């Protein structure tokens, strides 16, 4: 388990817009909002749930669910942006994030 110190975790705290793109056009894409508080990922949106953790170095692992759909993502955040990859049951793709 990764240890996140409060001072480091606060670097990533706040609201983020995450743009999700798929390599398969049938899977589409979306923009979702997530929140990070003390290194913990959560979603302020009742339509989906997000959970995960941001490590001291900005590495992020997250799971996003909406109904029966579920995706697992990983990547890296800086103080203002981030990017990575995700995979679901039938789709894969990339994501980019911007701090709001």
HELIX and SHEET records of a PDB file:
HELIX    1   1 UNK A    6  UNK A    9  1                                   4    
HELIX    2   2 UNK A   10  UNK A   12  5                                   3    
HELIX    3   3 UNK A   25  UNK A   27  5                                   3    
SHEET    1   A 9 UNK A  14  UNK A  22  0                                        
SHEET    2   A 9 UNK A  30  UNK A  37 -1                                        
SHEET    3   A 9 UNK A  40  UNK A  42 -1                                        
SHEET    4   A 9 UNK A  49  UNK A  54 -1                                        
SHEET    5   A 9 UNK A  59  UNK A  66 -1                                        
SHEET    6   A 9 UNK A  69  UNK A  77 -1                                        
SHEET    7   A 9 UNK A  81  UNK A  88 -1                                        
SHEET    8   A 9 UNK A  92  UNK A  99 -1                                        
SHEET    9   A 9 UNK A  14  UNK A  22 -1                                        
END                                                                             
